[in-house]
């Protein structure tokens, strides 16, 4: 018997306890099917919470519902909630009276012998204690719901912080991108008259600026932030509510009064005396009324907790979508920034190539112009006498100089032609891109 595993499940929708004997290595899904048969709550809508507010793990066996050891195994509860409901309003019937207790409740002034009265009052005390324990278990279920809500809220805060951080990063990158592209467009316009121009590239840059303005919509998370802040305020108010604390003081005092009354009856000698049950019935009625009041407050508070939890569940996908939109916009901005920088470096390469080609052409022209001048000056400095008709012919060294100049000019011409061809190819590639 000690090795049997029994799980007690408190159905918070009906305030009733159902117990199951667990089979060896039974899965949680199998247990949920049995719960569905007993309670009518489908497996998809079942939420099973431990006292700590932790939801049962479907990957683990059903034995996770049972605590280890012997002490307290019969009082440990698992709390069942219906995900399809957020309002728990009853009616919740109190536990039924036994026949003998119901007999004295119907007529509290009836006289009974002391020995018989002891048995009736013992059952009455048990009934009062049971009402108090019923409330205590339901309050513990409400506490489990609160702890579960706080776990969901912690996850919501984490996701909200990630969303706010990503939004701020996107905002900073967009500001940097807008300032950069405005400066690039201004500088590009200044050099168009005498530098390099590309209508296709200019159009692409302006399209980037418009696309960046559209990306700014992703950073607008104000509507989500407002909902989250309002939800946080609501949760804090629920935590501060007096209904979040145990309200069974009146029931506990009534329980103690019933026990004291029974102890007084026990001390009376078992003679032929008779007595009525007016005082005990009064305690029973007050306990039932107190339980009705505190249960109404408890389930009203529980409904608010479950309502907040459902709001969090509805908000989480919206935050996920906002995070994905921010990440996509961030990637788009970084891609546009990288593309624009590559185009700027491409323009710089073309400008450097054109500059080097001009310097090569100018240096070649200067070299060809200086050679005839030097030759002419060397001829004119030979004297004032009339030159010999053959003296105007070029000397062997002069012929070699002219041949070198011609070869050098041919080399410069070939180099210049190849440079111009490379520049045309790069310009065509840039226009296509």
Secondary structure, DSSP 8 states (H G I E B T S, - for coil): -TT--EEEEEETTTTEEEEEE--TT-BHHHHHHHHHHHH---GGGEEEE-TTS-B--TTSBGGGGS-SSSTTTTT-EEEEEETT-S------------HHHHHHHH-TT--EEHHHHHHHHHHHHHHHHHHHHHHHHHHHHHHHHHHHHHHHHHHHHHHHHHHHHHHHHHHHHHHHHHHHHHHHHHHHHHHTTTS---HHHHHHHHHHHHHHHHHGGGG--HHHHHHHHHHHHHHHHHHHSGGGS---HHHHHHHHHHHHHHHHHHHS--SS-EE--HHHHHHHHHHHHHHHHHHHHHHHHHHHHHHHHHHHHHHHHHHHHHHHHHHHHHHHHHHHHHHHHHHHHHHHHHHHHHHHHHHHHHHHHHHHHHHHHHHHHHHHTT-SS---GGGGS--HHHHHHHHHHHHHHHHHHHHHHHHHHHHHHHHHHHHH-
